[in-house]
Amino acid sequence: MRTETAAPQRAARQAAADNGRTWGVAPMELKWLDDYIALIETGTFSAAAERRHVSQPAFSRRIQMLEEWLGVTLIDRTRKPLQFTPVAADNQAAFRNLVARIYEFRAVLKSEALDSAGVTIAAQHTLAAAFVPRFLDQLRRLGPDQNFRIRSENRADSVAMLMRGQAEILITYDTAQTPCSVPPQLAVRHVLGQDNMVLVANPALHRQLSQVREGERVPMLCYPPDSFFGQTVRAEVLPELMRRQQVVVRCVSEFAMGLRELALVGQGAAWLPSLLIHDELRRGALLPLEDLGRSVAMDIAVFFAVLAGEKGEMLMHQFRALHGAPESERHALLQPLPNAAAPSPTPQRRRAARPTRR
């Protein structure tokens, strides 16, 4: 009986071993890729081996094993000094990206494991840069032992994170025309303050557009129609401008920070959140075009997940404590961050509406 079962067991063990091999080649090891990156960066086997803390013969063997696993030659060993083969030279960036992504993936997994007891805040890109740091500072004062993890996303994805239970807090822009439709049974909504989408241009373009006549061209930097800022501008102000002027679209991007940089060099005018361009407005690097297009008011809303368990109850307690703070502290929350944000009107205390995308 023992003889009858031995053969299948050996076959199973062999199959498992073969499963980790490719046509008889040893399974690839991550350290081989690290070795190869070191060779790219140092340019010599001796220097790369020293960096990797192995002998040169051992290092050379590991590079050969990587070549065997890949099935391609990376090093032209007929030439001195070190020469990479054409296929290796053409894919050096791909090798670097692959290794970086592997380590990034490991870091994300470790971070999620360590932060499993923490709180995830999902925020729109602009607010993550210009508003969340100060808001987070306030929360940390109230709960110094709490861990927070920030996820910067477009509005649609950040809303989805809250509704799927992947985030306990959502910070987003909200307008009556483009509401963020989070059901009240899923999250409690509060308005933290207000921001404005302001039509701006750099000084040279501002001088030109300040004298533009009806029907003349206006170069514009625009958002995609399906993005939150695109929907907001199209619902509120862009049609008015297009009826009066010949709008020439110079760039389309969903990233307000990218459009800000293009506006600074005079590529076109753009509606930008005032929180994002506070410093530029203060320095006169960007100037409002109030006669050409009016501003659009937007609420800055925070949503606390209802079904967040003890974390949710704690956060709600912290938030209520924050709103019970002196007016000077509440106002400080809405002050611009250095090199990032912009003045925001006095916070308006109102419950309202509902929110959607960006």
JONORHU-V823524 format. One record per pair of residues at least 24 apart in sequence whose ideal C-beta (glycine too) atoms are under 8 Angstrom apart, sorted by the first residue. I is the first residue (numbers start at 1). J is the second residue. Records with the same first field share a line. If there is no record, write none. Layout:
I->J / J
This chain:
22->69
25->68 / 69
26->65 / 68 / 69
27->69
28->66 / 69
29->65
30->99 / 102
31->62
32->62 / 63 / 65 / 66 / 69
33->66 / 95 / 98 / 99 / 102
34->99
35->59 / 62 / 63 / 66
36->63 / 66 / 74 / 95
37->95 / 96 / 99
39->63 / 82
40->84 / 92 / 95 / 96
43->81 / 82
44->81 / 82
45->82
111->149
114->147
115->147 / 149
117->147
118->146 / 147 / 148 / 149
119->146 / 147 / 148 / 149 / 168 / 169 / 311 / 315
120->148 / 149 / 150 / 151 / 161 / 166 / 167 / 168 / 169
121->148 / 149 / 150 / 151 / 167 / 168 / 169 / 170 / 171
122->151 / 153 / 157 / 158 / 159 / 161 / 162 / 166 / 167 / 169 / 170 / 171
123->150 / 151 / 152 / 153 / 158 / 170 / 171 / 172
124->152 / 153 / 154 / 155 / 158 / 171 / 172 / 173 / 228 / 358
125->152 / 153 / 154 / 255 / 256 / 257 / 358
126->173 / 256 / 257 / 273 / 275 / 276
127->171 / 172 / 173 / 275 / 300
128->152 / 171
129->257 / 276 / 340 / 341
130->273 / 275 / 276 / 278 / 336 / 337 / 340 / 341 / 342
131->171 / 275 / 300 / 334 / 341
132->171
133->337 / 340
134->332 / 333 / 334 / 335 / 337
135->171 / 192 / 302 / 333
138->322 / 329 / 333
139->315 / 318 / 322
142->318 / 321 / 322
143->314 / 318
146->314
154->227 / 228 / 254 / 357 / 358
155->180 / 227 / 228 / 356 / 357 / 358
156->228 / 356 / 357 / 358
158->358
159->355 / 356 / 357
162->186 / 187 / 303 / 305
165->305 / 307
167->305
168->304 / 305 / 308 / 311 / 312 / 315
169->302 / 303 / 304 / 305 / 315
170->302 / 303 / 305
171->300 / 301 / 302 / 303
172->300 / 301 / 303 / 355 / 358
173->228 / 232 / 273 / 298 / 299 / 300 / 301 / 358
174->298 / 299 / 300 / 301 / 353 / 354 / 355
175->232 / 235 / 236 / 296 / 297 / 298 / 299
176->353
177->231 / 232 / 235 / 236
178->228 / 231 / 232 / 235 / 356 / 357
179->353 / 354 / 355 / 356
180->301 / 303 / 354 / 355 / 356 / 357
181->354 / 355 / 356
182->303 / 354 / 355
184->354
185->306
186->305 / 306 / 307
187->303 / 304 / 305 / 306
188->303 / 304 / 306 / 316
189->301 / 302 / 303 / 351 / 352 / 353 / 354 / 355
190->301 / 302 / 303 / 304 / 319 / 323 / 351
191->299 / 300 / 301 / 347 / 348 / 349 / 350 / 351 / 352
192->300 / 301 / 302 / 333 / 334 / 347
193->299 / 300 / 333 / 334 / 344 / 345 / 346 / 347 / 348
194->297 / 298 / 299 / 300 / 344 / 345 / 347 / 348
195->273 / 274 / 275 / 297 / 298 / 300 / 342 / 344
196->273 / 274 / 295 / 296 / 297 / 298 / 345
197->229 / 232 / 233 / 236 / 237 / 271 / 272 / 273 / 274 / 295 / 296 / 298
198->271 / 272 / 273 / 274 / 277 / 281 / 288 / 295
199->237 / 269 / 270 / 271 / 288 / 289 / 290 / 292 / 293 / 294 / 295
200->263 / 269 / 270 / 271 / 272 / 277 / 280 / 281 / 286 / 287 / 288 / 289
201->263 / 266 / 268 / 269 / 270 / 286 / 287 / 289
202->263 / 264 / 265 / 266 / 285 / 286 / 287
203->284 / 285 / 287
204->266
205->266 / 268 / 269
206->287 / 289
209->269 / 289 / 292
210->289 / 291 / 292
212->245 / 292
214->244 / 245
215->244 / 245 / 246
216->245 / 246
217->245 / 246 / 247 / 248
218->245 / 246 / 247 / 248 / 269 / 292
219->248 / 250 / 267 / 268 / 269
220->247 / 248 / 249 / 250 / 268 / 269 / 270
221->249 / 250 / 251 / 253 / 259 / 262 / 263 / 267 / 268 / 269 / 270
222->249 / 251 / 252 / 270
223->252 / 253 / 254 / 256 / 259
224->252 / 253 / 254
226->357
227->254 / 357 / 358
228->356 / 357 / 358
229->254 / 256 / 271 / 273 / 358
230->254
231->356 / 357
232->296 / 298
233->271 / 296
236->296
237->271 / 293 / 294 / 295 / 296
238->271 / 293
240->293 / 294
241->292 / 293
245->292
254->358
260->286
269->293
271->296
273->298 / 342
274->342 / 343 / 344
275->336 / 340 / 341 / 342 / 344
276->340 / 341 / 342
277->342
278->336 / 340 / 341 / 342 / 343
279->336 / 338 / 339 / 340 / 342
281->342
299->348 / 352 / 353
300->334 / 344
301->355
303->355
